[in-house]
């Protein structure tokens, strides 16, 4: 059975990083997912970027907050709207390796009753450099 994933994606003034993060989702296989992108009252063009991606792919679902509520509020709001069988978190400054969902799918096949999977991560300094320039 293919994975049905809801990706919870809080966004606040992250326009420099959104393309890489969203593209990393769009290239995943299996491709049964929704990206719940909560724009937490960004003052940059993050919302416009999310809306442009939504025009390309209806699985991308921007939610626009008019007042900044914080990352926890954004995550909880998206979780309540999620329709997937599994929930995955992605921050706007992060991205998934191209095989992330395939690996998750194989773990679920091996251990179908598992309720929580914890992923590792890498800190990549080019993000810091990108935001400083």
Rosetta silent file (secondary structure, phi, psi, omega in degrees, C-alpha in Angstrom):
SEQUENCE: XXXXXXXXXXXXXXXXXXXXXXXXXXXXXXXXXXXXXXXXXXXXXXXXXXXXXXXXXXXXXXXXXXXXXXXXXXXXXXXXXXXXXXXXXXXXXXXXXXXXXXXXXXXXXXXXXXXXXXXXXXXXXXXXXXXXX
SCORE:     score description
SCORE:     0.000 S_00000001
   1 L     0.000  129.861 -178.407    0.000    0.000    0.000 S_00000001
   2 L   -68.839  149.390  176.129    1.527    3.386   -0.940 S_00000001
   3 L   -63.558  143.343  171.543    2.337    5.861    1.799 S_00000001
   4 L  -122.447  101.475 -169.037   -0.134    8.671    2.335 S_00000001
   5 E  -112.419  136.048  168.016    1.909   11.403    4.017 S_00000001
   6 E  -104.712  121.475  179.162    0.997   14.829    5.370 S_00000001
   7 E   -99.169  120.444 -178.891    4.051   17.056    5.550 S_00000001
   8 E   -93.053  120.314 -166.577    3.753   19.754    8.198 S_00000001
   9 E  -134.970   85.198  176.570    5.699   22.792    6.992 S_00000001
  10 E   -73.587  139.757 -176.286    5.750   25.985    9.105 S_00000001
  11 E  -132.665  128.273  172.161    7.109   28.993    7.220 S_00000001
  12 L  -144.622  112.636  178.295    8.238   32.370    8.529 S_00000001
  13 L    47.156   53.484 -175.111   10.364   34.694    6.397 S_00000001
  14 L  -118.700   25.569 -173.060   12.063   31.770    4.681 S_00000001
  15 L   -57.177  -30.851  179.966   11.921   32.846    1.041 S_00000001
  16 L   -65.899  -21.655 -170.928   15.645   32.144    0.530 S_00000001
  17 L  -115.054  -10.174 -171.762   15.155   28.484    1.408 S_00000001
  18 H   -62.730  -41.148 -177.434   11.656   27.524    0.222 S_00000001
  19 H   -57.310  -49.742 -178.185   12.598   26.349   -3.267 S_00000001
  20 H   -63.383  -41.658 -179.157   15.092   23.774   -2.006 S_00000001
  21 H   -65.809  -49.045 -177.421   12.745   22.544    0.730 S_00000001
  22 H   -69.041  -41.190  177.426    9.666   22.237   -1.501 S_00000001
  23 H   -59.859  -34.099  179.426   11.588   20.743   -4.417 S_00000001
  24 H   -66.591  -27.310  175.085   12.913   18.071   -2.050 S_00000001
  25 H   -77.117  -44.327 -175.024    9.307   17.059   -1.339 S_00000001
  26 H   -64.215  -23.030 -178.981    8.213   17.154   -4.969 S_00000001
  27 L   -92.111    4.623 -178.158   10.959   14.710   -5.981 S_00000001
  28 L   -75.274  148.915  169.677    9.974   12.042   -3.458 S_00000001
  29 L  -130.641  131.180    1.476    8.763    8.583   -4.382 S_00000001
  30 L   -68.594  161.921 -171.582    6.212    7.399   -3.454 S_00000001
  31 L  -108.463   21.816  177.921    4.367   10.559   -4.354 S_00000001
  32 L   -91.135   88.908 -176.619    1.192   10.255   -2.305 S_00000001
  33 E  -148.885  164.081  168.072    1.617   13.296   -0.072 S_00000001
  34 E  -132.573  142.473  178.220    0.249   16.697    0.837 S_00000001
  35 E  -110.955  108.909  179.055    2.379   19.638    1.951 S_00000001
  36 E   -93.567   97.379 -174.259    0.575   21.792    4.510 S_00000001
  37 E   -97.616  106.993 -178.056    2.601   24.999    4.372 S_00000001
  38 E   -95.220  106.069  175.203    1.601   27.394    7.162 S_00000001
  39 E   -79.154  110.375 -173.110    2.810   30.902    6.367 S_00000001
  40 E   -90.351   60.258  177.698    3.096   32.425    9.842 S_00000001
  41 L    60.926   44.095  177.904    2.584   36.088    8.804 S_00000001
  42 L   -60.167  147.081  176.406    5.861   36.329    6.890 S_00000001
  43 L  -103.363   -2.135  173.747    6.930   39.822    5.881 S_00000001
  44 L   -95.989 -160.158 -178.081    9.029   38.637    2.926 S_00000001
  45 L   -95.927   27.758  179.014    7.664   36.977   -0.231 S_00000001
  46 H   -57.402  -44.957 -178.782    7.292   33.497    1.303 S_00000001
  47 H   -61.298  -42.512  179.528    3.525   33.444    0.707 S_00000001
  48 H   -62.598  -38.748  177.640    3.917   34.341   -2.966 S_00000001
  49 H   -64.571  -45.334  178.583    6.431   31.516   -3.415 S_00000001
  50 H   -60.826  -42.355 -179.916    4.059   29.037   -1.740 S_00000001
  51 H   -66.244  -37.007  177.049    1.170   30.196   -3.938 S_00000001
  52 H   -64.508  -41.070  176.462    3.283   29.832   -7.088 S_00000001
  53 H   -65.800  -37.661  178.924    4.139   26.255   -6.101 S_00000001
  54 H   -61.499  -36.249  177.857    0.470   25.547   -5.383 S_00000001
  55 H   -63.774  -30.979  178.828   -0.375   26.561   -8.954 S_00000001
  56 H   -81.519  -29.622 -173.300    2.098   23.923  -10.168 S_00000001
  57 L  -150.469  113.691 -175.737    1.002   21.189   -7.776 S_00000001
  58 L   -70.110  -10.096  175.264   -2.321   21.008   -5.907 S_00000001
  59 L   -72.598  -14.478  177.699   -0.772   18.777   -3.220 S_00000001
  60 E   -90.961  120.017 -171.716    0.872   21.953   -1.910 S_00000001
  61 E  -123.872   93.122  176.769   -1.622   23.659    0.383 S_00000001
  62 E   -69.890  140.846  172.607   -0.654   27.075    1.750 S_00000001
  63 E  -123.686  120.153 -173.925   -2.388   28.261    4.906 S_00000001
  64 E  -104.047  118.124  175.052   -1.900   31.994    5.484 S_00000001
  65 E   -95.720  133.084 -178.949   -1.921   33.389    9.007 S_00000001
  66 L   -82.219  -17.822  179.896   -2.390   37.160    9.242 S_00000001
  67 L  -128.569  134.886  179.965   -0.767   37.323   12.684 S_00000001
  68 L   -67.478  123.242 -176.053    2.469   35.627   13.721 S_00000001
  69 L  -114.409  -17.035  178.770    1.592   32.897   16.218 S_00000001
  70 L   104.789  163.401 -174.144    4.878   30.894   16.397 S_00000001
  71 H   -62.129  -38.272  179.796    6.062   27.610   14.996 S_00000001
  72 H   -62.779  -43.850  178.001    4.179   25.447   17.517 S_00000001
  73 H   -62.531  -44.262  179.578    0.861   27.047   16.631 S_00000001
  74 H   -60.228  -44.664  178.949    1.578   26.641   12.912 S_00000001
  75 H   -62.383  -47.266 -178.800    2.413   22.950   13.358 S_00000001
  76 H   -62.635  -39.633  177.040   -0.691   22.255   15.455 S_00000001
  77 H   -60.649  -46.996 -179.753   -2.944   24.017   12.947 S_00000001
  78 H   -65.072  -39.449  178.768   -1.520   21.955   10.079 S_00000001
  79 H   -59.466  -41.776  179.734   -1.812   18.711   12.045 S_00000001
  80 H   -63.897  -27.635 -178.916   -5.527   19.372   12.566 S_00000001
  81 H   -93.401   -8.084 -174.909   -5.961   19.814    8.796 S_00000001
  82 L   -65.738  140.814  179.364   -3.782   16.837    7.813 S_00000001
  83 L  -114.434   -5.010 -176.702   -5.418   14.018    5.840 S_00000001
  84 L   -75.183  162.873  174.696   -2.478   11.642    5.564 S_00000001
  85 L   -76.633  -24.648 -179.496   -2.006    8.346    7.367 S_00000001
  86 E  -128.950  147.413  177.305    1.431    9.553    8.473 S_00000001
  87 E  -115.039  132.696  178.920    2.684   12.968    9.557 S_00000001
  88 E  -127.552  138.850  178.535    6.181   14.175    8.749 S_00000001
  89 E   -99.910  139.158  174.343    7.687   17.482    9.857 S_00000001
  90 L  -140.036  125.291  174.894    9.806   19.658    7.593 S_00000001
  91 L   -87.889  155.345 -174.653   11.114   23.074    8.550 S_00000001
  92 L   -63.091  -21.915 -178.265   11.460   25.730    5.877 S_00000001
  93 L   -94.150    6.313 -176.284   15.251   25.750    6.250 S_00000001
  94 L  -116.228  174.904  173.302   15.544   21.981    5.728 S_00000001
  95 L  -153.581  160.493  178.005   15.107   19.511    2.905 S_00000001
  96 L   -94.428  141.583  167.728   14.606   15.786    2.440 S_00000001
  97 L   -61.914  155.044 -172.310   17.166   13.533    0.767 S_00000001
  98 L   -63.507  -19.239 -179.168   15.715   12.222   -2.485 S_00000001
  99 L  -107.251   15.468 -173.328   15.054    8.748   -1.097 S_00000001
 100 H   -58.748  -47.782 -176.683   13.558    9.773    2.282 S_00000001
 101 H   -72.721  -32.726  176.576    9.999    8.577    1.626 S_00000001
 102 H   -64.495  -40.457  177.402   11.148    5.351   -0.041 S_00000001
 103 H   -65.403  -45.292  177.845   13.226    4.555    3.048 S_00000001
 104 H   -58.981  -43.616  179.288   10.302    5.395    5.324 S_00000001
 105 H   -58.973  -42.088 -179.490    8.040    3.191    3.193 S_00000001
 106 H   -67.653  -36.539  176.564   10.432    0.239    3.533 S_00000001
 107 H   -66.119  -40.955  179.777   10.565    0.653    7.333 S_00000001
 108 H   -65.363  -38.573  176.639    6.785    0.768    7.538 S_00000001
 109 H   -61.135  -38.953 -178.660    6.557   -2.400    5.424 S_00000001
 110 H   -75.800  -35.077 -175.850    8.924   -4.170    7.847 S_00000001
 111 L  -132.327   69.391 -172.088    7.323   -2.826   11.041 S_00000001
 112 L   -64.046  -18.297 -178.483    3.729   -1.866   10.142 S_00000001
 113 L   -93.541    0.873  178.718    2.607   -1.371   13.739 S_00000001
 114 L   -69.067  134.410 -177.201    5.310    1.191   14.526 S_00000001
 115 L  -100.790  -23.647 -178.041    3.791    4.545   15.412 S_00000001
 116 L  -135.027  130.954  172.223    6.848    6.811   15.514 S_00000001
 117 L  -118.010  135.784  179.317    9.946    6.910   13.315 S_00000001
 118 L  -112.052  129.575 -177.542   12.788    9.283   14.184 S_00000001
 119 L  -102.046  149.594  171.957   15.002   10.574   11.398 S_00000001
 120 L   -80.848  176.455  177.049   18.571   11.781   11.625 S_00000001
 121 L  -152.186  162.781  175.263   19.695   15.093   10.176 S_00000001
 122 L  -120.741  139.338  172.765   22.754   16.899    8.914 S_00000001
 123 L   -91.433  122.678 -176.659   23.673   20.502    9.676 S_00000001
 124 L  -114.556  119.347 -174.015   24.771   22.099    6.443 S_00000001
 125 H   -68.653  -19.379 -177.838   26.709   25.312    6.728 S_00000001
 126 H   -65.537  -22.751  174.594   25.796   26.635    3.280 S_00000001
 127 H   -64.096  -44.155 -179.961   22.389   27.581    4.707 S_00000001
 128 H   -62.742  -44.880  179.473   24.057   29.840    7.215 S_00000001
 129 H   -62.743  -41.787 -179.083   26.218   31.381    4.511 S_00000001
 130 H   -60.922  -41.257 -176.571   23.194   31.848    2.211 S_00000001
 131 H   -75.623  -22.444 -179.713   21.242   33.731    4.873 S_00000001
 132 H   -83.879  -21.852 -177.663   24.165   36.008    5.735 S_00000001
 133 L   -84.123    0.000    0.000   24.793   37.126    2.134 S_00000001
